[in-house]
């Protein structure tokens, strides 16, 4: 998704947060050409969000992660996190989230979420915005 954002929105600065060390290494390799405008962070968004500036991002894309958080955060922390993340948006900013529940075993979430996210990114958003991409694996 970060590569799609970088390709589609040439003037945008992107902060991408990935908790999986393996996925982070792959992303770091795949995104080398965008080092000048992508900050790639290997961290847990539940902890790292406190380091992000308030009112900083035009768009936050938060996908394929909510159920992972629910498995390890308290109910209170899980309920508070979206509000904290939304506090990182500029006035009028947009939170885009795509998550699924109860998929049959063996079907990765990205199969269901990638197409609508790609459409939204390509048709509804504008170049030159500041994005925060959150992926947790």
Secondary structure, 3 states (H helix, E strand, C coil): CHHHHHHHCCCCEEEEEECCHHHHHHHHHHCHHHCCCEEEEECCHHHHHHHCCCCCEEEEEEECCHHHHHHHCCHHHHHHHHHHHHCCEEEEEEEEEECCCCCCCCCCHHHHHHHHHHHHHHHCCCCCCEEEEEECC
